[in-house]
Each structure stands twice: as C-alpha cells, then as structure tokens.
C-alpha cells in the first residue's frame, strides 16, 4: 500500500524525503544523546530540524526537546557547548565547579567524549541491522517442499493452482529452493511458451502445462530507472525486443547490455493488453567483490526465476541476525569502494547522489509500500552513518580524529589550528553538498 497517498506532484518526493531524513536524524542524534547521558554528559537541547522552534518541551532532566521549522538535519547541544556543532566550549564553562564541568562535553573524560561522538554513526548502523533483521524475520524464506502460494497473470498456458507442490519442471526434480537455479542450466535450451510440470495436488501426483521459468516478467522496478521513465510496471511481461520475440529474462539482459545505451523498442503484455514502448538504458558502474568497478547498461527491471509466488516460512533467528549484519556491512563497504573510485576518477561522479535524487528515490519506494520504504531507511541510515565517520572536521569522524590526537599526545590540539580545520571542514562539506545537488540536476 502506498505511503503518503494524499500528497502528489512535487510534494510527494518532498514529504517522503523529510520523513525519511527526520527518522534517520533522530536515530543519529539520539545515539549521541543517550550515550552522553549514560556517560554523565548532560544535554541542554535535542532538536529535530533547524531554525525557529515550532514545538518544544522540557523533560525532568532539564533537556529541551524541540521540533524546528526547517526539517533538514538536527542536533544535540550538550551542556557547555558554545554552538550546536559541539566544536567549541562556552567561555562560561571555565567558571564551572568540578562536578558541573564533568557534566559538559568538553569537561568530560576522553573516553566519555569518544563514546558520545561515536554513538551517532553506531546507532545508524544498529538501526539498519534492526530493520534488516525485522524484514528477514517477517518476509521469511521459501518453504520446502516448493509450494505455490499465488498464481500471477501471464500470457501463457497455465494449469497450475495455488497449493500445488512442485516435484519437477521439464523432467528436472526440485528438492530445494536452491535447486531451482541449478535447473536453469538444465533447461536453458528449452524455448517454449509452456513447459511440463509434475506437481502434487491434494495428495495426487499429476502432470500439466505451466509457464516457463526465467520468464521476462517484471517483479519490481529500481527507483528513477529507465523502466520507471518508460512507465513499465510490476507484473508486465516483455514479449519482444526490437520486434524479436523473447521467452527468457536473460534474453532481455543480453539485449540491454549490447545496446550500449541506444534506445530499445519493447512489446509489452499487461493485463491481457499488448502495447509498445521505447526504453533508454542507463549506464551503471557495478562494484566487484575483488574491488574495482565494471560498467554495465541497465533499465532497472527486477526479474524472478519463478513465474509464480512460493509459500514462505520464518528464517531462524540466528540466521536472520547474521544476514542483517552482512547486509549492513555490504552497504558500508560499497560506500567506501564507491567513494574511493569516484575520487580516483575510475568511475563517473554522477554515481554521487544528492538530496534531490534521494527525495525522488524516497518517493518511489514510498509508492511501492511500507516494506520498500522501511528498507530504504535501512540503506540510508547505514550510508549516513558511514558518511559521518569520514575524518573530516565538523563531522563525527573529524571529532574522533581530534580525540585520537589527544589520546596520543596527552593534550588537545592547538585551538587556532583546531578552529582553522573546523572552518576548512565546514567549507568542504558545503562544497560536497553543492556538488551532489549539481549532479542531481545535470547528470
């Protein structure tokens, strides 16, 4: 079900972006706040948003919780901070007594300051892990024996029914979900509109005709992709490419790769109707496991081996935890790899997205439903956590570098050098944001 259905036009991307950013900012800043509280550092203000205050209240600990008018960002202002970036101590803190000074960020022990600053990105990572864990547990994995839970509308003969247990396809016996992929190689040469199925139905084993596997059917779309721009939808089946009939998803992939970005004419089946459309593949730089990138052409169509939906069951908790950590780790490593290759000039800077593109992606995922939107939150949270750990002054990573200097040399960095580096860091972050916005409009 679509999220934010009452907003259309430019307001849908804007609302989607504000909601997703506000949630991630709250998680990040709450990490700073709660770990600061645990380590004895008092927070004067916790703000979601910037600028004029819209709503506020003071809790029993004296912290002001507020919602500000400009919904882009947020902050925690700790006791003794001269500004909301926590970069300088208020001159008044020098007059504090020992216990009051301990409650300030700048007067706290090094370990407490380090834990408080690092907590923001760490909470972003934990938030991603929790979301992925919840999705793995709720969505589950394919149950054995393979059982059809839903029949998709298709332009082929289909004698299958919901509840059928699949025994074999075109003579290839299916013993587990993984065997479905192995079967693709076995029946790769079979190019028919309908193939033989052996199923168990109501206790009886029967043979019947059903749709081919690896069908060029759209199960999902990548936000802002060429497929979205061509008005394709989940459930569409590609019948022809440049007037040549196809029966397999790999035929579509091959045609897109060979196009080198040139327009492709598609004949599409949708709900018993056939229409034609033209699609323009987009370049994409794909990270490789061993490092580096390769250039591919993509139209943003997500396919499925199965021409039907299969019954699922819960994933074991320990396996879901492991998958959640791996998913978050993959986002972080991909971000590191991508940023490195952009700086090295090995891939296009157009791979760097700014707020405009992110707002459009948020809108597309919100239109797909709650699960897709929540999954986007997990991806953005991990990516923002990583960005905040970059060793740039004004970011959390920059503060951690200063703390490392203090730990090694047993004294804080020179105040003039510190102020100069903070100014340079702010200018760099501002340039980075402007460059990303430039990419959004001109790439």
SVG drawing of the C-alpha trace seen along z (x, -y; Angstrom):
<svg xmlns="http://www.w3.org/2000/svg" viewBox="-7 -33 59 72">
<polyline fill="none" stroke="black" stroke-width="0.4" points="0.0,0.0 1.3,-3.4 2.6,-5.7 1.6,-9.4 -1.2,-8.9 -2.7,-12.3 0.4,-14.1 1.0,-14.4 3.3,-16.1 6.4,-17.8 5.0,-17.3 5.3,-13.5 9.1,-13.5 9.4,-16.3 7.3,-14.7 9.0,-11.3 12.4,-12.9 11.5,-14.9 10.0,-11.9 13.0,-9.5 15.6,-12.2 13.9,-13.1 13.8,-9.5 17.4,-8.9 18.5,-12.2 16.5,-11.3 18.2,-7.9 21.7,-9.5 21.2,-12.3 19.5,-10.0 22.7,-7.9 24.7,-11.0 22.1,-12.0 21.6,-8.7 25.3,-7.6 26.2,-11.1 23.6,-10.7 24.9,-7.2 28.5,-8.6 27.5,-11.6 27.2,-14.3 24.1,-16.5 22.2,-17.6 20.6,-21.0 18.8,-20.7 17.7,-17.8 16.4,-19.2 14.9,-17.6 15.1,-20.2 16.9,-23.5 15.9,-27.2 12.9,-28.6 11.3,-26.3 7.8,-25.0 7.2,-22.7 9.2,-22.1 9.1,-20.7 11.5,-20.3 11.9,-16.9 12.6,-16.2 16.4,-16.2 16.2,-19.8 16.7,-18.8 14.7,-20.8 13.2,-18.5 12.2,-20.5 10.9,-20.3 12.3,-23.1 10.8,-24.7 13.5,-23.7 13.2,-19.8 16.7,-19.2 19.1,-18.0 19.1,-18.1 21.4,-18.4 22.1,-17.8 23.5,-20.7 25.4,-19.5 26.0,-21.5 29.0,-23.8 28.8,-23.9 29.3,-27.2 27.4,-26.2 25.2,-23.3 28.2,-21.6 29.9,-21.0 33.1,-22.2 33.9,-24.8 33.3,-25.1 31.4,-28.1 33.7,-30.6 31.5,-30.4 32.5,-26.7 35.8,-27.9 33.9,-29.2 32.1,-25.8 32.9,-23.8 34.4,-20.3 31.1,-18.4 29.4,-20.9 32.4,-20.8 32.2,-16.9 28.7,-17.2 29.8,-19.2 31.0,-17.5 34.3,-19.4 35.0,-18.8 34.2,-15.0 36.9,-12.4 38.3,-11.5 36.6,-8.0 33.2,-9.6 33.6,-12.1 34.7,-9.5 31.8,-7.2 29.3,-10.0 30.5,-11.2 30.9,-7.7 27.4,-6.7 25.7,-8.7 27.0,-6.6 26.9,-3.4 23.2,-4.0 22.7,-4.4 24.3,-1.1 22.3,0.6 19.1,-0.9 19.9,0.6 20.6,4.0 17.3,4.0 15.4,3.1 17.0,5.8 16.5,8.3 12.8,7.4 12.4,7.8 14.2,11.1 12.0,12.4 8.8,11.1 9.4,11.9 11.0,15.3 12.4,17.8 10.9,20.2 9.4,23.3 10.2,26.9 8.6,28.6 8.2,25.8 4.5,24.8 2.7,22.3 1.1,19.6 -0.1,17.3 -0.7,17.5 0.5,14.5 -1.4,13.4 0.6,14.4 0.2,14.5 0.9,18.3 -1.0,21.6 -1.0,22.1 -2.7,25.2 -1.1,24.7 -3.1,23.9 -2.4,22.4 -1.3,25.1 0.4,27.2 3.7,28.8 6.2,28.7 8.0,32.0 9.8,31.4 9.9,29.0 10.7,30.3 11.9,33.5 14.3,31.8 13.5,32.8 13.3,29.9 14.4,30.9 15.0,27.4 14.8,23.7 18.4,23.7 17.8,26.4 15.6,24.0 18.7,22.1 20.6,25.3 17.6,26.2 18.0,23.1 21.2,24.6 19.4,27.9 16.5,26.4 18.4,23.4 17.9,24.9 14.1,25.2 12.5,22.2 8.7,22.7 5.8,20.6 4.6,23.5 6.6,26.3 5.9,29.6 5.3,29.6 5.0,32.5 3.1,31.5 1.4,33.0 -2.2,31.8 -4.5,33.0 -2.2,36.0 -2.1,37.0 0.8,36.6 -0.2,35.1 1.4,33.7 0.3,30.5 1.4,27.5 2.7,24.2 4.7,21.1 8.4,21.2 10.8,20.3 13.1,17.2 10.3,15.5 10.9,11.9 8.3,10.8 8.8,7.6 8.6,8.4 9.9,5.0 11.4,1.7 14.5,-0.2 13.6,-3.8 14.5,-6.5 15.4,-3.8 14.8,-3.8 11.9,-1.3 10.1,-3.8 10.6,-6.6 9.1,-4.2 6.0,-3.7 6.6,0.0 5.0,1.7 5.5,4.8 3.6,7.7 4.4,6.6 5.8,9.3 8.2,8.4 7.2,10.2 9.5,8.7 12.7,6.7 13.1,4.6 10.4,6.9 12.3,10.1 10.2,12.5 11.8,13.5 10.8,16.1 13.6,15.7 14.8,12.9 18.4,13.4 17.5,12.5 16.3,9.2 19.5,8.7 21.7,9.5 19.8,7.1 20.2,4.3 23.9,4.9 24.5,5.0 22.6,1.7 25.5,-0.4 22.8,-3.0 20.9,-3.1 17.1,-3.1 15.3,0.3 11.8,0.9 9.8,3.2 6.5,5.1 4.8,5.5 1.9,7.6 -0.1,6.1 -3.4,7.4 -4.5,9.0 -3.4,6.0 -0.3,5.5 1.4,2.2 4.8,0.9 7.2,-1.4 10.8,-2.7 13.3,-2.5 16.7,-4.2 19.2,-2.1 21.3,-3.9 25.0,-3.4 25.8,-2.0 29.1,-1.3 28.9,2.0 31.3,2.7 33.1,6.1 33.8,8.4 37.6,8.3 37.5,4.5 37.0,2.0 34.0,1.5 32.7,2.6 30.4,0.6 27.0,2.1 23.9,0.9 20.7,1.2 17.0,0.4 16.1,1.1 13.9,4.2 13.9,6.8 13.0,10.2 12.3,13.5 13.2,17.1 9.7,18.2 6.7,17.4 4.5,17.7 4.8,16.9 6.1,19.6 5.0,20.2 7.4,18.9 8.3,19.7 10.2,17.9 14.0,17.6 15.8,18.9 16.7,16.0 20.5,16.6 20.5,16.8 18.4,13.6 20.9,11.8 23.8,13.0 22.2,11.8 21.3,8.4 24.9,7.8 26.1,8.9 23.6,6.6 24.7,3.5 28.3,4.4 27.8,4.6 26.3,1.1 29.2,-0.3 31.9,1.5 30.1,0.5 30.0,-3.2 33.7,-3.0 34.5,-1.4 32.4,-3.8 33.7,-6.9 37.3,-5.7 36.8,-5.1 35.0,-8.4 37.9,-10.3 40.4,-8.2 38.5,-9.1 37.8,-5.5 34.0,-5.9 31.7,-8.8 31.0,-11.4 27.3,-11.0 27.3,-8.0 27.2,-10.5 23.6,-11.3 22.3,-14.5 19.1,-15.4 17.0,-15.9 17.8,-12.4 17.4,-10.8 14.0,-12.5 12.9,-11.0 14.1,-7.6 12.2,-8.0 9.1,-8.9 9.3,-5.8 9.9,-3.5 7.0,-5.1 4.7,-4.5 5.7,-0.8 4.6,-0.4 5.7,-0.3 8.2,2.6 10.1,0.9 10.2,-2.5 11.5,-0.9 14.1,1.0 15.3,-2.4 15.5,-3.7 17.9,-0.9 20.1,-1.7 20.2,-5.4 20.8,-5.0 23.9,-2.8 25.2,-5.2 24.7,-8.3 26.4,-6.5 29.4,-5.9 29.5,-9.4 29.5,-10.8 32.6,-8.7 34.7,-10.3 37.7,-12.0 36.5,-15.5 36.4,-18.2 32.8,-19.2 31.7,-15.5 31.8,-12.9 34.8,-11.3 36.7,-14.5 36.0,-14.8 37.2,-11.3 40.5,-12.1 41.0,-15.0 40.3,-12.7 42.8,-10.2 45.4,-13.1 44.6,-14.0 45.0,-10.3 48.4,-10.0 49.9,-13.4 48.1,-13.7 46.8,-17.2 44.1,-18.6 45.0,-20.1 46.1,-23.7 42.9,-25.9 43.9,-28.1 44.7,-25.0 41.5,-23.4 39.4,-26.4 41.0,-26.6 40.5,-22.9 36.8,-23.2 36.3,-26.1 38.0,-24.1 35.9,-21.0 32.7,-23.1 33.7,-24.6 34.5,-21.1 31.1,-19.6 29.3,-22.6 31.1,-22.1 30.4,-18.4 26.7,-19.1 26.5,-21.6 28.4,-19.3 25.9,-16.5 23.0,-18.8 24.7,-19.8 24.8,-16.1 21.1,-15.7 20.2,-18.3 22.9,-17.9 24.0,-14.2"/>
</svg>
